Amino acid sequence: MESPPQELDEEKLDAAIADMLREDAGQQNVAPMKRPEFPDLVPQEEVRTGSKPKVSGFSANLRQKWAELSGAA
């Protein structure tokens, strides 16, 4: 029990596809909603890996020695 074949109206199909594309393009231009429960994030400075800390003095030497003795450095 198959239904009889229908003729394809290419003009209607083209119009429907064009409408869908226009609708999709319109949705992409919409700015994302801001949610009040999330704070605005501020970009942070890059973290440099492998660089020595700029802190010097007794406390820095003590921390370095502690790290060496505990096997972390």
Backbone bond lengths (Angstrom), bond angles and torsions (degrees), N, CA, C in turn:
res aa  C-N    CA-C-N  psi(-1)  N-CA   C-N-CA  omega(-1)  CA-C   N-CA-C  phi
1 M - - - 1.440 - - 1.528 110.18 -
2 E 1.260 115.83 74.80 1.454 121.09 177.58 1.514 109.89 -91.86
3 S 1.315 114.92 148.45 1.460 118.67 176.26 1.523 108.73 -79.69
4 P 1.293 116.57 151.92 1.462 118.56 -178.78 1.531 110.59 -67.68
5 P 1.318 117.93 147.95 1.467 120.18 -179.71 1.527 111.16 -64.63
6 Q 1.321 114.03 146.01 1.462 119.88 179.95 1.524 108.97 -111.48
7 E 1.307 115.83 149.35 1.449 119.54 177.44 1.521 109.19 -76.52
8 L 1.312 115.90 141.31 1.462 122.28 -179.71 1.523 108.96 -88.10
9 D 1.318 115.59 121.45 1.466 120.04 176.71 1.526 107.05 -89.41
10 E 1.316 116.22 99.00 1.459 121.25 -174.18 1.524 112.37 -65.32
11 E 1.313 117.66 -32.40 1.467 120.44 179.10 1.520 110.79 -65.49
12 K 1.329 117.10 -43.18 1.466 120.11 178.07 1.523 110.22 -65.81
13 L 1.322 116.52 -39.41 1.459 120.53 179.11 1.524 110.76 -63.50
14 D 1.329 116.81 -45.72 1.466 120.65 178.38 1.523 111.36 -61.72
15 A 1.336 116.82 -41.05 1.461 120.55 179.51 1.522 111.03 -65.70
16 A 1.339 116.91 -40.14 1.460 120.41 179.53 1.527 111.04 -65.57
17 I 1.338 116.89 -41.03 1.466 120.77 178.83 1.528 109.93 -65.81
18 A 1.322 117.35 -42.16 1.471 120.85 179.16 1.528 110.59 -63.01
19 D 1.330 117.47 -40.72 1.466 120.87 177.45 1.526 111.20 -62.51
20 M 1.321 116.25 -42.73 1.464 119.85 179.80 1.526 110.79 -64.91
21 L 1.330 117.43 -40.04 1.464 120.50 179.06 1.523 111.44 -66.43
22 R 1.335 116.69 -40.38 1.470 120.14 177.60 1.525 110.77 -64.32
23 E 1.321 116.11 -41.40 1.460 120.65 179.97 1.526 110.48 -64.38
24 D 1.341 116.64 -41.90 1.459 121.45 179.23 1.522 111.00 -65.24
25 A 1.337 117.32 -40.73 1.465 121.00 178.83 1.526 110.61 -66.29
26 G 1.319 117.97 -35.63 1.461 121.52 178.24 1.514 111.96 -67.34
27 Q 1.313 117.48 -33.68 1.460 120.82 179.95 1.517 111.64 -73.56
28 Q 1.312 118.22 -28.39 1.458 120.95 -179.41 1.517 111.64 -71.74
29 N 1.323 118.38 -26.06 1.460 121.65 -178.55 1.521 112.55 -82.64
30 V 1.314 118.06 -7.11 1.457 121.79 -178.99 1.525 108.81 -75.73
31 A 1.322 116.36 130.63 1.461 120.60 179.26 1.533 109.49 -70.58
32 P 1.323 117.57 143.14 1.456 119.73 179.31 1.531 110.54 -65.43
33 M 1.316 114.78 145.47 1.474 119.16 -179.68 1.518 109.89 -72.20
34 K 1.320 115.76 139.67 1.460 120.45 174.85 1.518 107.74 -89.97
35 R 1.290 115.31 132.47 1.451 119.52 179.86 1.525 108.10 -99.93
36 P 1.319 117.58 130.09 1.467 120.69 -174.82 1.521 113.54 -66.36
37 E 1.329 118.28 -22.77 1.462 118.81 -177.92 1.519 113.40 -79.45
38 F 1.349 117.74 -10.60 1.447 120.73 177.91 1.523 110.07 -105.78
39 P 1.332 118.08 130.27 1.471 119.76 -179.79 1.527 110.49 -75.69
40 D 1.325 115.65 159.87 1.459 120.78 174.17 1.520 108.22 -75.17
41 L 1.320 116.14 129.16 1.455 120.36 -178.76 1.517 110.11 -90.17
42 V 1.318 115.64 140.87 1.452 122.57 179.87 1.530 107.15 -107.51
43 P 1.332 118.51 133.46 1.465 119.33 178.87 1.526 111.23 -60.32
44 Q 1.318 114.52 142.05 1.459 120.18 -179.49 1.518 109.79 -105.12
45 E 1.318 115.14 162.84 1.460 119.98 176.89 1.521 109.34 -69.93
46 E 1.319 115.57 154.64 1.457 119.96 177.96 1.518 110.09 -68.09
47 V 1.310 115.06 143.93 1.451 120.51 175.62 1.517 107.67 -90.60
48 R 1.293 116.32 124.40 1.457 120.78 179.94 1.515 108.55 -88.77
49 T 1.298 116.85 122.63 1.453 120.13 178.68 1.521 109.04 -91.18
50 G 1.308 115.55 142.37 1.447 120.60 176.71 1.515 114.59 82.31
51 S 1.315 117.86 2.06 1.461 118.50 179.84 1.526 109.75 -92.51
52 K 1.284 115.83 147.90 1.457 121.62 178.56 1.522 109.77 -77.18
53 P 1.313 117.76 143.48 1.459 119.13 176.75 1.525 110.59 -65.09
54 K 1.335 115.56 146.97 1.456 120.48 -177.80 1.529 112.28 -80.49
55 V 1.326 116.42 -8.87 1.462 120.61 -178.49 1.526 109.11 -74.31
56 S 1.300 116.20 132.30 1.455 120.03 177.29 1.517 108.36 -130.50
57 G 1.284 115.23 167.02 1.449 119.12 179.69 1.515 110.92 120.48
58 F 1.323 114.31 -171.81 1.455 121.07 -175.38 1.527 112.34 -62.16
59 S 1.354 117.12 -44.56 1.467 119.54 -176.96 1.541 111.34 -66.41
60 A 1.323 116.66 -36.66 1.460 119.38 178.29 1.525 110.94 -67.75
61 N 1.334 116.77 -41.20 1.463 120.77 177.68 1.528 111.00 -64.76
62 L 1.315 116.10 -39.38 1.457 120.61 179.11 1.533 110.68 -64.70
63 R 1.343 116.77 -43.81 1.467 119.98 178.32 1.529 111.04 -63.90
64 Q 1.332 117.19 -40.65 1.462 120.84 179.36 1.522 110.50 -63.70
65 K 1.310 116.65 -43.94 1.468 120.67 -179.80 1.519 110.31 -64.79
66 W 1.343 116.73 -40.82 1.464 121.12 179.03 1.539 109.62 -61.83
67 A 1.342 116.87 -42.12 1.456 120.94 179.75 1.525 111.02 -64.89
68 E 1.349 116.93 -39.24 1.456 120.26 179.15 1.522 110.76 -65.80
69 L 1.315 116.79 -43.08 1.453 120.62 -178.00 1.524 111.99 -70.15
70 S 1.323 117.67 -31.07 1.459 119.94 179.85 1.531 111.79 -86.03
71 G 1.323 117.31 -3.79 1.462 121.62 177.39 1.500 114.49 85.57
72 A 1.327 118.40 12.33 1.459 120.66 -178.55 1.522 112.40 -85.92
73 A 1.320 117.82 -20.82 1.459 119.24 -176.80 1.505 111.47 -115.95
